[in-house]
Amino acid sequence: MMSDIELDPVFSSGLARWVYFIKDSAGMQLIRAKFGKSLVLDAKNVVSGTTGGLFIVKKSKAMAMLTLGQGEYKGQAFILYTGTTDLYDTVTDLNTGIKTSHTGSPIHQGFYYAFDSTLMELRQFVSRLQAVHTVHCVGHSLGGALAALAADWVRKNNASLRVKLYTFGSPRVGLEMFAKTSTTRLLAQNIYRVYHKTDPVPMVPTWPFFHAPTGGTDYLIHSPMGAIPWEYHRMRHYAESAKKAGSWSTIQNNRPKTYLDSTVEQWLESEGVVAFTANSLELVNAALLYVIKKVLHATGVVLVGAAATTLTLLDRLAIFLAKAVEVSAELSRWVYYLVRKMASMVGIVVKEGTSLTVAFIRLVFTRLYERVANMVRQAGRDPQ
């Protein structure tokens, strides 16, 4: 039986950092100097892709490198994606849509189109693999999202290959079905999702998007709470943190415990102003999921369905919560607590008796999401 093969944090983070240099010949020379003994590096291994939607396509640019290992990495293939800045506006778009991925699960449409623009070259690359037993998919930021789609696609279409996924500061890629399916397909132990505590990009898109692996391990790296939030999204900080940690087990020990329902309830019921921090955003996400599950359990209403609709996800969420207020006093109480907490983070005061209309709930969600989105856009100005 083949022994397990994984890239260590230093090597994988180095790949995620240096793949940004594939855009020109000078950059390729730097990559060769760094990884020439480990990878087969040639300009023909660089894949261009496009970002944008179905009708508006932006300029093609170097987006990935598909190559083979050599030396101690012989028998391994590498799929490396860059974090293109054009996707930052897409990932923070409040009117984002959902597309069915190439493996059959609902994902963010911006990631779908970007990945789709590289799929022909990826398919050709994988079809030519010989004597390869392991494929490593690596990416930082939005490149991590594309690496996740690549890993899921390669594994589904090539069951004999072992596929490992390494992402640094990646956003959420798809809905819960995609997160669960890709976790099952790849296996949780083959997914290395690394994120800094204060990095805003892994916080988006917000619910109903989920991270993979689900119920497995992720790799949290603590970063200074007093730092500019987007500073620790930069790949150079991830590379420094990986070097300092040295091993996956060291990073894994930082993994936060899942919030208990009792903890979420206590936080929701507490009064007082809530600061706009990474901890608060984590609690808001946990509280939102808690309240939604409570409403679903009581009403059986499906919030996110596959049916076509002109309503955005935020519209549907606001309508869903507003209707929950009308169902019972118990549900109304929890929706009120949730809206009050979110409103507090953006300076909106919600008191007992405030009418929780669709318009008001959507306003609160929009204000909070826009503030998070602004941090993400700041991070995208210099992802390297």
C-alpha positions in Angstrom: 0.0 0.0 0.0 1.3 3.4 -0.9 2.6 5.5 2.0 0.9 8.8 2.6 2.5 11.7 0.8 1.8 15.3 1.8 3.6 18.6 1.2 4.8 20.3 4.4 3.5 23.8 5.3 6.7 25.5 4.2 6.9 23.9 0.7 3.1 24.2 0.0 3.0 27.9 1.2 6.1 28.6 -0.9 4.3 27.2 -4.0 1.2 29.3 -3.2 3.4 32.4 -2.9 5.7 32.0 -5.9 3.1 31.0 -8.4 2.1 34.6 -8.5 5.3 35.2 -10.5 4.2 33.2 -13.5 3.0 36.3 -15.3 6.2 37.1 -17.1 9.6 35.7 -18.1 11.4 37.5 -15.2 9.1 35.9 -12.8 9.5 32.5 -14.3 13.3 32.8 -13.8 12.7 33.5 -10.1 10.5 30.4 -9.8 13.1 28.2 -11.5 15.7 29.4 -9.1 13.4 28.5 -6.2 11.8 25.3 -7.3 13.8 24.1 -10.3 15.0 21.0 -8.6 11.5 20.0 -7.5 9.3 20.9 -10.4 9.4 20.8 -14.2 9.1 24.5 -14.9 8.5 25.9 -18.4 6.4 28.7 -19.8 4.3 26.1 -21.6 3.0 24.9 -18.2 1.4 28.3 -17.6 -2.4 28.4 -18.2 -4.3 31.6 -18.9 -7.8 32.1 -17.7 -10.5 34.8 -17.6 -12.7 36.3 -14.8 -16.1 37.7 -15.1 -19.6 36.5 -15.8 -21.4 34.9 -18.7 -21.8 38.1 -20.7 -19.0 40.3 -19.3 -15.6 38.6 -19.6 -12.5 40.4 -18.5 -9.0 40.2 -20.0 -7.3 36.8 -20.1 -4.3 36.5 -17.8 -1.9 33.9 -16.3 -4.0 32.1 -13.8 -2.4 28.7 -13.1 0.6 26.4 -13.6 0.1 22.7 -14.3 3.3 20.8 -14.0 5.1 17.6 -12.8 7.4 17.0 -9.9 10.9 15.8 -10.3 13.7 14.7 -8.0 12.2 13.7 -4.7 8.7 14.8 -6.1 8.8 12.4 -9.0 5.5 10.7 -9.5 3.6 13.7 -8.3 1.7 16.4 -10.2 1.1 20.0 -9.2 -1.9 22.2 -10.0 -1.1 25.8 -8.8 -3.6 28.7 -9.0 -2.9 32.4 -8.4 -5.3 34.7 -6.5 -6.3 37.0 -9.3 -7.4 40.4 -8.1 -10.3 40.6 -10.6 -12.3 38.2 -8.5 -12.4 40.3 -5.4 -15.3 42.4 -6.6 -17.1 39.2 -7.7 -16.8 37.5 -4.4 -18.1 40.6 -2.5 -21.1 41.2 -4.9 -24.3 41.2 -3.0 -26.2 40.1 -6.2 -24.0 37.0 -6.7 -25.6 34.0 -8.3 -25.2 30.2 -7.9 -24.0 27.8 -10.6 -23.8 24.1 -10.6 -20.2 23.0 -10.6 -18.6 20.7 -13.1 -19.0 17.9 -10.5 -22.7 18.7 -9.8 -22.8 20.8 -6.7 -23.9 24.5 -6.2 -21.0 26.9 -6.1 -20.4 30.7 -6.4 -20.8 31.7 -10.0 -17.7 33.9 -10.1 -15.5 30.9 -9.2 -17.4 28.7 -11.6 -16.6 31.0 -14.6 -12.9 31.5 -13.6 -12.4 27.8 -13.2 -14.2 26.9 -16.3 -11.9 29.1 -18.3 -9.0 26.8 -17.3 -10.8 23.5 -17.5 -9.8 22.6 -21.1 -6.1 22.8 -20.3 -6.6 21.1 -16.9 -8.4 18.2 -18.6 -5.6 17.8 -21.2 -3.0 17.9 -18.5 -4.6 15.2 -16.4 -5.3 13.0 -19.4 -1.5 12.9 -20.2 -0.4 12.0 -16.7 1.6 8.8 -16.6 3.2 7.1 -13.6 1.7 9.8 -11.3 0.1 8.7 -8.0 -0.6 12.0 -6.3 -1.8 15.4 -7.4 -1.3 18.4 -5.2 -3.7 21.4 -5.8 -2.5 24.6 -4.2 -3.7 28.2 -4.1 -3.9 31.4 -2.0 -6.9 33.6 -1.6 -9.2 33.3 -4.7 -6.6 30.9 -6.1 -7.5 28.7 -3.2 -11.1 28.6 -4.3 -10.0 27.6 -7.8 -7.6 25.0 -6.4 -10.6 23.5 -4.4 -12.6 23.2 -7.6 -9.7 21.6 -9.4 -9.1 19.1 -6.6 -12.8 18.2 -6.6 -12.9 17.8 -10.4 -9.7 15.8 -10.6 -10.7 13.4 -7.9 -14.2 12.8 -9.3 -12.9 12.1 -12.8 -9.7 10.1 -11.8 -10.5 7.8 -8.9 -7.1 6.2 -9.0 -5.3 9.4 -8.2 -4.7 10.6 -4.7 -5.6 14.3 -4.6 -4.5 16.7 -1.9 -5.7 20.3 -1.5 -3.7 23.1 0.2 -5.4 26.5 0.5 -4.2 29.7 2.3 -6.7 32.4 3.1 -9.4 30.9 0.8 -13.0 32.2 0.6 -15.9 29.8 0.9 -16.5 28.2 -2.5 -20.0 26.7 -2.5 -23.1 25.8 -0.6 -23.2 23.1 2.0 -23.8 20.4 -0.5 -20.5 21.2 -2.3 -18.6 21.4 1.0 -19.9 18.0 2.1 -19.5 16.3 -1.3 -15.9 17.5 -1.8 -15.0 16.6 1.8 -16.3 13.0 1.2 -14.6 12.8 -2.2 -11.2 14.1 -1.2 -11.4 12.9 2.5 -10.9 15.5 5.2 -7.3 14.4 6.0 -6.3 15.4 2.4 -7.6 19.0 2.8 -5.3 21.6 4.4 -7.3 24.8 4.8 -5.0 27.4 6.4 -6.2 30.8 7.5 -5.1 33.6 9.7 -7.4 34.6 12.6 -7.8 38.2 11.3 -7.9 37.4 7.5 -11.3 38.7 6.2 -11.3 36.7 3.0 -12.1 33.3 4.6 -15.2 35.0 6.1 -16.8 35.5 2.7 -19.0 34.8 1.0 -21.3 34.6 4.1 -24.0 32.0 4.7 -25.2 29.9 2.8 -21.6 29.3 1.6 -19.5 26.8 3.6 -15.9 25.8 3.9 -14.5 22.4 3.3 -13.6 20.2 5.0 -16.9 19.9 7.0 -16.5 18.3 10.3 -12.8 17.6 9.7 -9.7 19.7 10.4 -8.7 23.1 9.5 -5.5 25.0 10.2 -5.9 28.2 12.1 -2.9 30.5 12.5 -3.2 33.3 15.1 -2.4 36.8 13.9 -2.3 40.1 15.8 -5.8 41.3 16.6 -4.5 44.9 16.6 -3.2 44.7 13.0 -4.9 46.1 10.0 -7.4 43.3 9.3 -6.4 42.7 5.7 -2.6 42.8 6.4 -2.6 39.1 7.3 -4.3 38.0 4.1 -1.1 38.6 2.3 0.7 35.4 1.1 4.0 36.5 2.5 2.6 36.5 6.0 1.2 33.0 5.4 4.6 31.8 4.2 6.3 33.4 7.3 3.7 31.8 9.6 4.2 28.4 8.0 7.9 28.6 8.4 7.5 29.5 12.0 5.1 26.6 12.7 7.2 24.0 10.7 4.6 21.3 10.8 0.9 20.7 10.2 0.4 19.3 13.7 1.7 22.5 15.2 -0.8 24.6 13.2 -3.6 22.1 13.8 -3.3 22.5 17.5 -4.7 26.0 17.1 -7.9 24.8 15.7 -10.9 26.5 17.5 -13.6 24.5 19.0 -17.0 24.6 17.4 -19.4 27.0 19.3 -21.9 25.2 21.4 -25.6 26.1 21.1 -25.5 27.3 24.7 -22.6 29.7 23.9 -24.4 31.1 20.9 -27.7 31.5 22.9 -25.9 33.3 25.7 -24.2 35.6 23.3 -27.4 36.4 21.4 -29.3 37.2 24.6 -26.5 39.4 26.0 -26.9 43.2 25.6 -24.4 45.9 24.8 -22.6 47.2 21.8 -20.7 44.6 19.7 -17.4 45.6 18.3 -16.6 44.9 14.6 -13.9 42.2 15.1 -13.0 38.8 13.7 -14.3 37.1 16.8 -17.7 38.9 16.5 -17.9 38.0 12.8 -17.3 34.3 13.7 -20.1 34.5 16.3 -22.5 36.2 14.0 -22.0 33.5 11.4 -22.5 30.8 14.1 -25.6 32.7 15.4 -27.1 33.1 11.9 -26.8 29.4 11.3 -28.2 28.6 14.7 -31.3 30.8 14.1 -31.8 29.5 10.6 -31.8 25.9 11.8 -34.2 26.8 14.6 -36.6 28.4 12.1 -36.2 25.5 9.6 -36.9 23.0 12.3 -40.1 24.8 13.4 -41.4 25.6 9.9 -39.9 23.1 7.4 -39.5 25.9 4.9 -36.7 25.5 2.4 -34.6 28.7 2.3 -32.1 28.0 -0.5 -33.6 25.9 -3.3 -32.6 25.1 -6.8 -35.5 26.9 -8.4 -34.7 29.9 -10.6 -35.5 33.2 -9.0 -34.8 36.9 -9.5 -34.3 37.3 -5.8 -30.7 37.5 -4.4 -29.6 35.3 -1.5 -29.9 38.4 0.8 -33.5 39.0 -0.4 -34.5 35.5 0.3 -32.8 35.4 3.7 -34.5 38.7 4.7 -37.9 37.4 3.6 -37.3 34.1 5.4 -36.5 35.8 8.7 -39.3 38.3 8.5 -41.8 35.4 7.9 -40.3 33.6 10.9 -41.2 36.6 13.1 -44.8 36.0 12.2 -44.8 32.3 13.0 -44.4 32.4 16.8 -43.2 34.6 19.7 -40.3 32.2 20.3 -38.9 32.5 16.7 -39.5 36.2 16.7 -37.4 36.5 19.9 -34.4 34.8 18.3 -34.6 36.7 15.1 -34.8 39.9 17.1 -31.6 38.9 19.0 -29.8 38.1 15.8 -30.7 41.3 14.0 -29.9 43.3 17.2 -26.4 41.9 17.3 -25.7 42.4 13.6 -27.1 45.9 13.7 -24.9 46.8 16.7 -21.8 46.0 14.7 -22.6 48.6 12.1 -23.9 51.3 14.5 -27.7 50.7 14.0 -29.7 50.7 17.3 -32.4 48.0 17.5 -34.8 48.2 20.5 -37.7 46.2 21.8 -40.7 46.9 19.5 -38.6 47.6 16.4 -40.5 46.3 13.4 -38.5 43.5 11.8 -39.7 44.0 8.3 -38.1 42.5 5.2 -36.7 45.9 4.3 -35.2 46.6 7.7 -33.6 43.1 8.0 -32.1 43.4 4.6 -30.7 46.8 5.5 -28.9 45.4 8.5 -27.5 42.5 6.5 -26.4 44.8 3.7 -24.6 47.2 6.0 -22.7 44.5 7.7 -21.9 42.6 4.5 -20.7 45.8 2.9 -18.3 46.5 5.8 -16.9 43.0 5.5 -16.7 43.4 1.7 -14.7 46.6 2.1 -12.1 44.7 4.1 -11.9 42.0 1.4 -11.4 44.5 -1.3 -8.6 46.1 0.7 -7.0 42.7 1.0 -7.2 42.3 -2.7 -5.1 45.3 -3.5 -1.9 43.4 -2.6 -2.6 39.7 -2.0 1.1 38.7 -2.4 
